[in-house]
Amino acid sequence: MCPLRYHPATTRHCHVCAVLKDSLGTPVVEKFYPQQRANEVAKQRVHNWYVFTLSFSPRFVTYELKKKHIQHGDAVLDPFVGMGTTLVECKLNGIDSMGIDANDFAVFASNVKTDWDVDVEQLRRDFLEVDKLAAHDISNYRWSDLQRSITEYVAPGIDASHVLLERPELLREEYVSPKPLAKLLAIKRAISSLSDGKSKNLLRLALAAILIPSSNVRFGPGFGLTKPVDDVDVMGLFRAKVRTIISDLECVQGMPTKAGVLVKVGDTRKLSELIGNRKFDLAITSPPYPGDHEYTRHTRLELAFLDFASSVADLRTIKKRMIRGSTRNIYHDDNERQLIMKFERIVDLMKKIDRRVRETKGKSGFEKLYGKLVGEYYGGMYKCLQEVYDCLESRGTAAFLVGDSHAFKMVHIETAKLLGEIGLDVGFKKYEIELWQNKRSTSHSLPLPENILELYK
């Protein structure tokens, strides 16, 4: 078992934090949303169909739409679409949008969450059929606490070896205990019996949304495993999620919003190849932070269980499409850091991190990659900003929600400021930084600013 653990901070003092403390001002969240949590996604219509632990607040999107006076007839781009927060919020406001993401599951989730042209009555009928089939299978299982093996949970008449093969290769038993897994597989089999269609995809998304609460995986926000949970009310979780989706669909289908949405799988560093000659008035996004979060690990259950990735090689294909934000997706031939060697502040950061690794006698292979990772992150973002610049209208703007980081030996990385300098280099006329909120790390008490980087073409 691998419980949630955090590396102790190598120092409790940060000179950058001390300087920033008296200069940051009041965050946007405290000015305009003082009674609400900034990331309260779980209670917001449609957004809550699937909630990602690293999702940003829909309020960031609405704040930018109002600030830039974006309205029907304009078009918004999200080059790191994630679970569709920008696209859903744009659609709720009747604004056309397009999203790109390297993660196949994220693109699936974004597509499902933005397609509201669904026959709700058919969805109800399909849900009742799935519920009936899955509940029947589960009621016939022989549950036993004597042996932690899925063979104990096989219904009479079902070949045990066949059920054993249904556990995805990437989902080891410490990720999902046998009883919850057997129930999840029963729902998956029932959904697969449906004809292809929109309600089938909605039910698949509902199943994806209950994987984490049915598993031993927890986030804090890093990936971790808790003590194995023997059993979970999987059917109860599934029913509640589907009912939420149906209720939300009935609400949004009555709204007079007409907006086109397009979502594609791809590498943001090759954005122009994915969108062609289309131009956008505004880009709203939250890219990876240099915080060592490995996004395929955060969606491992969903990618594996919904058959988007069946092997480590499949995960590697996805990771290679991503901006390098984690030591777990750095590769020997990566060399995009050469693009940012002209930026003295970034080079100094890389050197400082390498020096701190030596001073703290860092021995792991991951620690030795910290400096390289920061260089690769900013090199990849250099390419991204070039592509975003080319995709914007002549007076277009881009809003990037990014957080500062202490992830690498407590060296403070001012993410927004460095990306702003890169933005000027690729052609943007100016940049501004506005404090969105102050966040805190799980490993120290120092505040970490999460800023909106505004880039003006």
DODREN-539359 format. One record per residue (C-alpha): residue number from 1; residue in three letters; z, y, x. Coordinates in nm, 2 decimals. Each point is the difference from the previous one (the first is absolute). Example, Ala and Ser with C-alpha at 12.3 -4.5 7.8 and 13.67 -1.06 7.14 Angstrom:
<marses>
[marse 1 "ala" [0.78 -0.45 1.23]] [marse 2 "ser" [-0.07 0.34 0.14]] 
</marses>
This chain:
<marses>
[marse 1 "met" [0.00 0.00 0.00]] [marse 2 "cys" [-0.08 0.36 0.11]] [marse 3 "pro" [0.24 0.24 -0.17]] [marse 4 "leu" [-0.06 0.37 -0.01]] [marse 5 "arg" [0.08 0.15 0.34]] [marse 6 "tyr" [-0.05 0.33 0.16]] [marse 7 "his" [-0.01 0.09 0.37]] [marse 8 "pro" [0.29 0.22 0.09]] [marse 9 "ala" [-0.10 0.35 0.09]] [marse 10 "thr" [-0.03 0.06 0.38]] [marse 11 "thr" [0.16 0.34 -0.04]] [marse 12 "arg" [0.18 0.19 -0.27]] [marse 13 "his" [-0.14 0.34 0.10]] [marse 14 "cys" [-0.34 0.14 -0.05]] [marse 15 "his" [-0.09 0.34 0.14]] [marse 16 "val" [-0.30 0.04 -0.23]] [marse 17 "cys" [0.22 -0.07 -0.31]] [marse 18 "ala" [0.25 0.26 0.12]] [marse 19 "val" [-0.28 0.26 0.02]] [marse 20 "leu" [-0.16 -0.10 -0.33]] [marse 21 "lys" [0.33 0.00 -0.19]] [marse 22 "asp" [0.02 0.38 -0.04]] [marse 23 "ser" [-0.37 0.06 -0.05]] [marse 24 "leu" [-0.12 -0.24 -0.26]] [marse 25 "gly" [0.09 0.19 -0.31]] [marse 26 "thr" [0.04 -0.15 -0.35]] [marse 27 "pro" [-0.21 -0.31 -0.07]] [marse 28 "val" [-0.26 0.01 -0.28]] [marse 29 "val" [0.18 -0.28 -0.17]] [marse 30 "glu" [0.32 0.20 -0.03]] [marse 31 "lys" [-0.18 0.31 -0.11]] [marse 32 "phe" [-0.21 -0.16 -0.28]] [marse 33 "tyr" [0.16 -0.34 -0.07]] [marse 34 "pro" [0.37 0.05 0.05]] [marse 35 "gln" [0.11 -0.24 -0.27]] [marse 36 "gln" [-0.24 -0.28 0.09]] [marse 37 "arg" [-0.04 -0.24 0.29]] [marse 38 "ala" [-0.32 0.07 0.19]] [marse 39 "asn" [-0.11 -0.36 0.01]] [marse 40 "glu" [0.10 -0.10 -0.35]] [marse 41 "val" [-0.32 -0.20 -0.05]] [marse 42 "ala" [0.17 -0.29 -0.19]] [marse 43 "lys" [0.05 0.21 -0.31]] [marse 44 "gln" [-0.34 0.17 -0.02]] [marse 45 "arg" [-0.27 -0.13 -0.23]] [marse 46 "val" [-0.28 -0.21 0.16]] [marse 47 "his" [0.14 0.06 0.35]] [marse 48 "asn" [0.27 -0.25 -0.08]] [marse 49 "trp" [-0.24 -0.29 -0.06]] [marse 50 "tyr" [0.04 -0.08 0.36]] [marse 51 "val" [0.24 0.19 0.23]] [marse 52 "phe" [-0.04 -0.01 0.38]] [marse 53 "thr" [0.31 0.06 0.21]] [marse 54 "leu" [-0.17 0.27 0.21]] [marse 55 "ser" [-0.18 0.17 -0.29]] [marse 56 "phe" [0.01 0.38 -0.02]] [marse 57 "ser" [0.09 0.20 -0.31]] [marse 58 "pro" [-0.26 0.08 -0.27]] [marse 59 "arg" [0.16 0.35 0.00]] [marse 60 "phe" [-0.16 0.06 0.34]] [marse 61 "val" [-0.34 -0.05 -0.16]] [marse 62 "thr" [0.07 0.22 -0.30]] [marse 63 "tyr" [0.15 0.27 0.23]] [marse 64 "glu" [-0.32 0.01 0.20]] [marse 65 "leu" [-0.24 -0.01 -0.30]] [marse 66 "lys" [0.18 0.31 -0.14]] [marse 67 "lys" [0.03 0.17 0.33]] [marse 68 "lys" [-0.38 -0.04 0.08]] [marse 69 "his" [-0.10 0.07 -0.37]] [marse 70 "ile" [-0.18 -0.33 -0.02]] [marse 71 "gln" [-0.13 -0.07 -0.35]] [marse 72 "his" [-0.25 -0.21 -0.19]] [marse 73 "gly" [-0.34 0.02 0.18]] [marse 74 "asp" [0.16 -0.01 0.34]] [marse 75 "ala" [0.03 -0.32 0.21]] [marse 76 "val" [0.30 -0.13 0.21]] [marse 77 "leu" [-0.01 -0.25 0.29]] [marse 78 "asp" [0.28 -0.22 0.12]] [marse 79 "pro" [-0.09 -0.17 0.33]] [marse 80 "phe" [0.32 -0.20 0.00]] [marse 81 "val" [0.02 -0.09 -0.36]] [marse 82 "gly" [0.28 -0.25 0.01]] [marse 83 "met" [0.10 -0.11 -0.35]] [marse 84 "gly" [-0.20 0.28 -0.17]] [marse 85 "thr" [0.26 0.28 -0.04]] [marse 86 "thr" [-0.25 0.28 0.06]] [marse 87 "leu" [-0.27 -0.17 -0.22]] [marse 88 "val" [0.23 -0.06 -0.29]] [marse 89 "glu" [0.13 0.35 0.00]] [marse 90 "cys" [-0.35 0.14 0.03]] [marse 91 "lys" [-0.11 -0.21 -0.30]] [marse 92 "leu" [0.30 0.11 -0.20]] [marse 93 "asn" [-0.12 0.36 0.06]] [marse 94 "gly" [-0.37 -0.07 -0.07]] [marse 95 "ile" [-0.12 0.04 0.36]] [marse 96 "asp" [-0.25 -0.23 0.17]] [marse 97 "ser" [0.13 -0.18 0.31]] [marse 98 "met" [-0.09 -0.25 0.26]] [marse 99 "gly" [0.22 -0.21 0.22]] [marse 100 "ile" [-0.04 -0.21 0.32]] [marse 101 "asp" [0.25 -0.26 0.14]] [marse 102 "ala" [-0.02 -0.26 0.27]] [marse 103 "asn" [0.23 -0.24 -0.20]] [marse 104 "asp" [-0.18 -0.21 -0.26]] [marse 105 "phe" [0.30 -0.04 -0.22]] [marse 106 "ala" [0.05 0.38 -0.01]] [marse 107 "val" [-0.35 0.05 -0.11]] [marse 108 "phe" [0.04 -0.26 -0.27]] [marse 109 "ala" [0.32 0.16 -0.12]] [marse 110 "ser" [-0.16 0.35 0.00]] [marse 111 "asn" [-0.30 -0.12 -0.19]] [marse 112 "val" [0.21 -0.17 -0.27]] [marse 113 "lys" [0.24 0.30 -0.04]] [marse 114 "thr" [-0.29 0.24 -0.06]] [marse 115 "asp" [-0.20 -0.21 -0.24]] [marse 116 "trp" [0.14 0.08 -0.35]] [marse 117 "asp" [-0.31 -0.11 -0.20]] [marse 118 "val" [0.18 -0.32 -0.11]] [marse 119 "asp" [0.01 -0.19 -0.33]] [marse 120 "val" [0.38 0.01 -0.04]] [marse 121 "glu" [-0.01 -0.25 -0.28]] [marse 122 "gln" [-0.19 -0.24 0.22]] [marse 123 "leu" [0.25 0.06 0.27]] [marse 124 "arg" [0.28 -0.09 -0.24]] [marse 125 "arg" [-0.17 -0.32 -0.10]] [marse 126 "asp" [-0.06 -0.10 0.37]] [marse 127 "phe" [0.36 0.08 0.09]] [marse 128 "leu" [0.13 -0.22 -0.28]] [marse 129 "glu" [-0.23 -0.28 0.11]] [marse 130 "val" [0.12 0.03 0.36]] [marse 131 "asp" [0.36 0.03 -0.10]] [marse 132 "lys" [-0.03 -0.32 -0.21]] [marse 133 "leu" [-0.17 -0.20 0.27]] [marse 134 "ala" [0.23 0.11 0.28]] [marse 135 "ala" [0.32 -0.05 -0.21]] [marse 136 "his" [-0.12 -0.35 -0.10]] [marse 137 "asp" [-0.05 -0.10 0.36]] [marse 138 "ile" [0.33 0.14 0.11]] [marse 139 "ser" [0.19 -0.16 -0.28]] [marse 140 "asn" [-0.12 -0.34 0.12]] [marse 141 "tyr" [0.11 0.05 0.36]] [marse 142 "arg" [0.28 -0.22 0.13]] [marse 143 "trp" [0.24 0.26 0.16]] [marse 144 "ser" [0.23 -0.14 0.27]] [marse 145 "asp" [0.25 0.17 0.23]] [marse 146 "leu" [0.03 -0.30 0.22]] [marse 147 "gln" [-0.31 0.04 0.21]] [marse 148 "arg" [-0.18 0.33 0.08]] [marse 149 "ser" [-0.35 -0.13 -0.03]] [marse 150 "ile" [-0.26 0.09 -0.25]] [marse 151 "thr" [-0.07 -0.37 -0.06]] [marse 152 "glu" [0.33 0.01 -0.21]] [marse 153 "tyr" [-0.15 0.25 -0.23]] [marse 154 "val" [-0.33 -0.17 -0.09]] [marse 155 "ala" [-0.05 -0.07 -0.37]] [marse 156 "pro" [-0.06 -0.36 -0.10]] [marse 157 "gly" [-0.36 -0.09 0.02]] [marse 158 "ile" [-0.09 0.27 0.26]] [marse 159 "asp" [-0.09 -0.13 0.34]] [marse 160 "ala" [0.28 0.11 0.24]] [marse 161 "ser" [-0.24 0.03 0.30]] [marse 162 "his" [-0.22 0.23 -0.20]] [marse 163 "val" [0.28 0.24 -0.08]] [marse 164 "leu" [0.12 -0.01 0.36]] [marse 165 "leu" [-0.35 0.12 0.10]] [marse 166 "glu" [0.03 0.30 -0.23]] [marse 167 "arg" [0.25 0.17 0.22]] [marse 168 "pro" [-0.22 0.26 0.19]] [marse 169 "glu" [0.00 -0.07 0.38]] [marse 170 "leu" [0.13 0.35 0.07]] [marse 171 "leu" [0.30 -0.03 -0.24]] [marse 172 "arg" [0.26 -0.19 0.19]] [marse 173 "glu" [0.30 -0.14 -0.19]] [marse 174 "glu" [0.23 0.27 0.13]] [marse 175 "tyr" [-0.22 0.26 -0.17]] [marse 176 "val" [0.01 -0.16 -0.35]] [marse 177 "ser" [0.24 -0.28 -0.09]] [marse 178 "pro" [-0.14 -0.31 -0.17]] [marse 179 "lys" [0.12 0.06 -0.36]] [marse 180 "pro" [-0.13 0.36 -0.03]] [marse 181 "leu" [-0.32 -0.11 0.17]] [marse 182 "ala" [-0.05 -0.28 -0.25]] [marse 183 "lys" [0.03 0.24 -0.29]] [marse 184 "leu" [-0.23 0.25 0.17]] [marse 185 "leu" [-0.26 -0.27 0.05]] [marse 186 "ala" [0.03 -0.10 -0.36]] [marse 187 "ile" [-0.09 0.36 -0.11]] [marse 188 "lys" [-0.28 0.01 0.26]] [marse 189 "arg" [-0.15 -0.32 -0.14]] [marse 190 "ala" [0.02 0.13 -0.35]] [marse 191 "ile" [-0.17 0.33 0.09]] [marse 192 "ser" [-0.28 -0.19 0.18]] [marse 193 "ser" [-0.08 -0.19 -0.32]] [marse 194 "leu" [-0.11 0.33 -0.16]] [marse 195 "ser" [-0.36 0.12 0.01]] [marse 196 "asp" [-0.07 0.27 0.25]] [marse 197 "gly" [0.07 0.34 -0.15]] [marse 198 "lys" [0.21 0.31 0.01]] [marse 199 "ser" [0.30 -0.16 -0.17]] [marse 200 "lys" [-0.01 -0.27 0.26]] [marse 201 "asn" [0.02 0.26 0.28]] [marse 202 "leu" [0.28 0.18 -0.17]] [marse 203 "leu" [0.20 -0.32 -0.03]] [marse 204 "arg" [-0.07 -0.08 0.37]] [marse 205 "leu" [0.14 0.35 0.09]] [marse 206 "ala" [0.31 -0.06 -0.22]] [marse 207 "leu" [0.05 -0.33 0.19]] [marse 208 "ala" [-0.04 0.18 0.34]] [marse 209 "ala" [0.26 0.26 -0.12]] [marse 210 "ile" [0.27 -0.26 -0.04]] [marse 211 "leu" [-0.06 -0.19 0.32]] [marse 212 "ile" [0.26 0.21 0.21]] [marse 213 "pro" [0.28 -0.02 -0.26]] [marse 214 "ser" [-0.07 -0.37 -0.03]] [marse 215 "ser" [0.02 -0.06 0.37]] [marse 216 "asn" [0.24 0.03 0.30]] [marse 217 "val" [-0.19 0.30 0.14]] [marse 218 "arg" [0.17 0.34 0.00]] [marse 219 "phe" [-0.10 0.34 0.14]] [marse 220 "gly" [0.23 0.26 0.15]] [marse 221 "pro" [-0.28 0.13 0.05]] [marse 222 "gly" [-0.09 -0.24 0.27]] [marse 223 "phe" [-0.08 -0.36 -0.08]] [marse 224 "gly" [0.29 -0.24 -0.01]] [marse 225 "leu" [0.13 -0.33 -0.16]] [marse 226 "thr" [0.32 -0.05 -0.18]] [marse 227 "lys" [0.20 -0.32 -0.06]] [marse 228 "pro" [-0.23 -0.23 -0.20]] [marse 229 "val" [0.04 0.04 -0.37]] [marse 230 "asp" [0.00 -0.34 -0.17]] [marse 231 "asp" [-0.14 0.12 -0.34]] [marse 232 "val" [-0.14 0.31 -0.18]] [marse 233 "asp" [-0.09 0.07 -0.36]] [marse 234 "val" [-0.37 0.02 0.09]] [marse 235 "met" [-0.13 -0.02 -0.35]] [marse 236 "gly" [0.24 0.28 -0.11]] [marse 237 "leu" [-0.13 0.22 0.28]] [marse 238 "phe" [-0.36 -0.08 -0.09]] [marse 239 "arg" [0.04 0.07 -0.37]] [marse 240 "ala" [0.17 0.33 0.06]] [marse 241 "lys" [-0.27 0.12 0.23]] [marse 242 "val" [-0.29 -0.10 -0.23]] [marse 243 "arg" [0.18 0.18 -0.29]] [marse 244 "thr" [0.02 0.31 0.21]] [marse 245 "ile" [-0.37 -0.02 0.08]] [marse 246 "ile" [-0.09 -0.04 -0.37]] [marse 247 "ser" [0.22 0.29 -0.10]] [marse 248 "asp" [-0.15 0.23 0.26]] [marse 249 "leu" [-0.35 -0.10 -0.09]] [marse 250 "glu" [0.06 0.09 -0.36]] [marse 251 "cys" [0.12 0.35 0.11]] [marse 252 "val" [-0.27 0.08 0.25]] [marse 253 "gln" [-0.29 -0.13 -0.22]] [marse 254 "gly" [0.09 0.28 -0.25]] [marse 255 "met" [-0.03 0.27 0.27]] [marse 256 "pro" [-0.32 0.21 0.00]] [marse 257 "thr" [-0.05 -0.06 0.37]] [marse 258 "lys" [-0.34 -0.08 0.13]] [marse 259 "ala" [-0.01 -0.05 0.38]] [marse 260 "gly" [-0.20 -0.23 0.22]] [marse 261 "val" [0.18 -0.21 0.26]] [marse 262 "leu" [-0.15 -0.20 0.29]] [marse 263 "val" [0.20 -0.21 0.25]] [marse 264 "lys" [-0.14 -0.18 0.31]] [marse 265 "val" [0.13 -0.23 0.27]] [marse 266 "gly" [-0.07 0.15 0.34]] [marse 267 "asp" [0.10 0.17 0.32]] [marse 268 "thr" [0.08 0.37 -0.04]] [marse 269 "arg" [-0.13 0.06 0.35]] [marse 270 "lys" [-0.34 -0.09 -0.14]] [marse 271 "leu" [0.04 0.20 -0.32]] [marse 272 "ser" [-0.36 0.15 -0.01]] [marse 273 "glu" [-0.14 -0.36 0.00]] [marse 274 "leu" [0.20 -0.07 -0.32]] [marse 275 "ile" [-0.06 0.31 -0.20]] [marse 276 "gly" [-0.35 0.11 0.11]] [marse 277 "asn" [-0.09 0.36 -0.07]] [marse 278 "arg" [0.27 0.06 -0.26]] [marse 279 "lys" [0.21 0.31 0.05]] [marse 280 "phe" [0.36 0.07 -0.11]] [marse 281 "asp" [0.19 0.32 -0.09]] [marse 282 "leu" [0.33 -0.14 0.12]] [marse 283 "ala" [0.14 -0.29 0.19]] [marse 284 "ile" [0.36 -0.11 -0.10]] [marse 285 "thr" [0.15 -0.28 0.19]] [marse 286 "ser" [0.30 -0.14 0.18]] [marse 287 "pro" [-0.13 -0.18 0.32]] [marse 288 "pro" [0.21 -0.24 0.20]] [marse 289 "tyr" [0.28 0.17 0.20]] [marse 290 "pro" [0.06 -0.09 0.37]] [marse 291 "gly" [0.31 -0.19 -0.12]] [marse 292 "asp" [-0.09 -0.36 0.09]] [marse 293 "his" [-0.05 -0.12 -0.36]] [marse 294 "glu" [-0.25 -0.29 -0.01]] [marse 295 "tyr" [-0.16 0.02 -0.34]] [marse 296 "thr" [-0.14 -0.35 -0.03]] [marse 297 "arg" [0.35 -0.12 0.05]] [marse 298 "his" [0.12 0.22 -0.28]] [marse 299 "thr" [-0.26 -0.16 -0.23]] [marse 300 "arg" [0.01 -0.35 0.15]] [marse 301 "leu" [0.11 -0.16 -0.33]] [marse 302 "glu" [-0.26 0.17 -0.21]] [marse 303 "leu" [-0.29 -0.06 0.24]] [marse 304 "ala" [0.08 -0.37 0.03]] [marse 305 "phe" [0.10 -0.07 -0.35]] [marse 306 "leu" [-0.30 0.17 -0.16]] [marse 307 "asp" [-0.23 -0.17 0.26]] [marse 308 "phe" [-0.12 0.31 0.18]] [marse 309 "ala" [0.12 -0.15 0.33]] [marse 310 "ser" [0.05 -0.37 0.07]] [marse 311 "ser" [0.05 0.01 0.38]] [marse 312 "val" [0.12 0.21 0.29]] [marse 313 "ala" [-0.36 0.06 0.08]] [marse 314 "asp" [-0.05 0.15 -0.34]] [marse 315 "leu" [0.29 0.23 0.06]] [marse 316 "arg" [-0.14 0.10 0.34]] [marse 317 "thr" [-0.33 0.10 -0.17]] [marse 318 "ile" [0.19 0.24 -0.23]] [marse 319 "lys" [0.22 0.13 0.28]] [marse 320 "lys" [-0.30 0.09 0.22]] [marse 321 "arg" [-0.13 0.22 -0.28]] [marse 322 "met" [0.33 0.20 0.02]] [marse 323 "ile" [0.12 0.30 0.19]] [marse 324 "arg" [0.23 -0.13 0.27]] [marse 325 "gly" [0.34 0.07 -0.14]] [marse 326 "ser" [0.19 -0.30 0.12]] [marse 327 "thr" [0.05 -0.20 0.32]] [marse 328 "arg" [-0.10 -0.30 -0.21]] [marse 329 "asn" [-0.35 0.12 -0.04]] [marse 330 "ile" [-0.07 0.12 0.36]] [marse 331 "tyr" [-0.28 -0.20 0.17]] [marse 332 "his" [-0.09 -0.03 0.37]] [marse 333 "asp" [-0.34 0.17 -0.04]] [marse 334 "asp" [0.13 0.30 -0.20]] [marse 335 "asn" [-0.09 0.32 0.18]] [marse 336 "glu" [-0.01 0.28 -0.26]] [marse 337 "arg" [0.28 0.18 0.19]] [marse 338 "gln" [-0.27 0.13 0.23]] [marse 339 "leu" [-0.10 0.24 -0.27]] [marse 340 "ile" [0.33 0.18 0.01]] [marse 341 "met" [0.07 0.01 0.38]] [marse 342 "lys" [-0.10 0.37 -0.01]] [marse 343 "phe" [0.31 0.08 -0.22]] [marse 344 "glu" [0.28 0.06 0.25]] [marse 345 "arg" [0.28 -0.03 -0.26]] [marse 346 "ile" [-0.12 -0.35 -0.11]] [marse 347 "val" [-0.04 -0.12 0.36]] [marse 348 "asp" [0.35 0.14 0.09]] [marse 349 "leu" [0.14 -0.19 -0.30]] [marse 350 "met" [-0.16 -0.33 0.12]] [marse 351 "lys" [0.15 0.05 0.34]] [marse 352 "lys" [0.34 0.09 -0.14]] [marse 353 "ile" [0.00 -0.31 -0.21]] [marse 354 "asp" [-0.10 -0.22 0.29]] [marse 355 "arg" [0.27 0.16 0.21]] [marse 356 "arg" [0.26 -0.06 -0.27]] [marse 357 "val" [-0.10 -0.37 -0.02]] [marse 358 "arg" [0.06 -0.03 0.37]] [marse 359 "glu" [0.33 0.19 -0.01]] [marse 360 "thr" [0.13 -0.23 -0.28]] [marse 361 "lys" [-0.13 -0.31 0.18]] [marse 362 "gly" [-0.23 -0.09 -0.28]] [marse 363 "lys" [-0.13 -0.35 0.07]] [marse 364 "ser" [-0.18 -0.11 -0.32]] [marse 365 "gly" [-0.38 0.01 -0.01]] [marse 366 "phe" [0.03 0.22 -0.31]] [marse 367 "glu" [0.20 0.27 0.18]] [marse 368 "lys" [-0.24 0.01 0.28]] [marse 369 "leu" [-0.28 0.08 -0.25]] [marse 370 "tyr" [0.18 0.31 -0.15]] [marse 371 "gly" [-0.18 0.26 0.22]] [marse 372 "lys" [-0.34 -0.16 -0.05]] [marse 373 "leu" [0.06 -0.02 -0.38]] [marse 374 "val" [0.07 0.37 -0.03]] [marse 375 "gly" [-0.32 0.07 0.19]] [marse 376 "glu" [-0.20 -0.24 -0.21]] [marse 377 "tyr" [0.15 0.14 -0.32]] [marse 378 "tyr" [-0.11 0.36 0.08]] [marse 379 "gly" [-0.34 -0.12 0.13]] [marse 380 "gly" [-0.06 -0.18 -0.32]] [marse 381 "met" [0.11 0.30 -0.20]] [marse 382 "tyr" [-0.23 0.22 0.20]] [marse 383 "lys" [-0.29 -0.21 -0.12]] [marse 384 "cys" [0.14 0.01 -0.36]] [marse 385 "leu" [0.03 0.38 0.00]] [marse 386 "gln" [-0.36 0.03 0.13]] [marse 387 "glu" [-0.12 -0.22 -0.29]] [marse 388 "val" [0.21 0.19 -0.26]] [marse 389 "tyr" [-0.13 0.33 0.13]] [marse 390 "asp" [-0.36 -0.11 -0.04]] [marse 391 "cys" [0.07 -0.13 -0.36]] [marse 392 "leu" [0.14 0.33 -0.13]] [marse 393 "glu" [-0.19 0.28 -0.17]] [marse 394 "ser" [-0.05 0.32 0.21]] [marse 395 "arg" [0.32 0.15 -0.12]] [marse 396 "gly" [0.18 -0.33 -0.05]] [marse 397 "thr" [0.36 -0.08 0.10]] [marse 398 "ala" [0.20 -0.30 0.09]] [marse 399 "ala" [0.37 -0.07 -0.07]] [marse 400 "phe" [0.17 -0.27 0.21]] [marse 401 "leu" [0.36 -0.10 -0.08]] [marse 402 "val" [0.14 -0.12 0.33]] [marse 403 "gly" [0.35 -0.05 0.14]] [marse 404 "asp" [0.15 0.06 0.34]] [marse 405 "ser" [0.12 -0.31 0.19]] [marse 406 "his" [0.27 -0.12 0.23]] [marse 407 "ala" [-0.13 -0.35 0.00]] [marse 408 "phe" [-0.07 -0.03 0.37]] [marse 409 "lys" [0.32 0.02 0.20]] [marse 410 "met" [0.11 0.31 -0.20]] [marse 411 "val" [-0.28 0.22 0.14]] [marse 412 "his" [-0.07 0.25 -0.27]] [marse 413 "ile" [-0.36 0.01 -0.11]] [marse 414 "glu" [-0.10 0.30 -0.20]] [marse 415 "thr" [-0.28 -0.18 -0.19]] [marse 416 "ala" [-0.14 0.29 -0.21]] [marse 417 "lys" [0.00 0.25 0.28]] [marse 418 "leu" [-0.20 -0.23 0.23]] [marse 419 "leu" [-0.24 -0.10 -0.27]] [marse 420 "gly" [-0.05 0.37 -0.07]] [marse 421 "glu" [-0.10 0.07 0.36]] [marse 422 "ile" [-0.25 -0.29 -0.02]] [marse 423 "gly" [-0.13 0.14 -0.33]] [marse 424 "leu" [-0.09 0.33 0.18]] [marse 425 "asp" [-0.17 -0.19 0.27]] [marse 426 "val" [-0.23 -0.19 -0.25]] [marse 427 "gly" [-0.10 0.32 -0.17]] [marse 428 "phe" [0.25 0.11 -0.26]] [marse 429 "lys" [0.06 0.38 0.00]] [marse 430 "lys" [0.37 -0.01 -0.03]] [marse 431 "tyr" [0.30 -0.21 -0.10]] [marse 432 "glu" [0.33 0.06 -0.17]] [marse 433 "ile" [0.31 -0.21 -0.03]] [marse 434 "glu" [0.23 0.00 -0.30]] [marse 435 "leu" [0.32 -0.20 -0.01]] [marse 436 "trp" [-0.02 -0.25 -0.29]] [marse 437 "gln" [0.34 -0.17 0.05]] [marse 438 "asn" [0.26 -0.11 0.26]] [marse 439 "lys" [0.03 -0.38 0.04]] [marse 440 "arg" [0.25 -0.20 0.20]] [marse 441 "ser" [-0.05 -0.30 0.21]] [marse 442 "thr" [0.19 -0.32 -0.05]] [marse 443 "ser" [0.10 -0.01 0.37]] [marse 444 "his" [0.14 0.36 0.04]] [marse 445 "ser" [0.12 0.30 -0.20]] [marse 446 "leu" [-0.24 0.26 0.13]] [marse 447 "pro" [-0.23 0.15 -0.27]] [marse 448 "leu" [-0.37 -0.08 0.04]] [marse 449 "pro" [-0.23 0.26 -0.16]] [marse 450 "glu" [-0.28 -0.12 -0.22]] [marse 451 "asn" [-0.26 0.27 0.00]] [marse 452 "ile" [-0.32 0.09 -0.19]] [marse 453 "leu" [-0.27 0.08 0.26]] [marse 454 "glu" [-0.26 0.23 -0.16]] [marse 455 "leu" [-0.33 0.01 0.18]] [marse 456 "tyr" [-0.26 0.26 -0.10]] [marse 457 "lys" [-0.37 -0.04 0.07]] 
</marses>
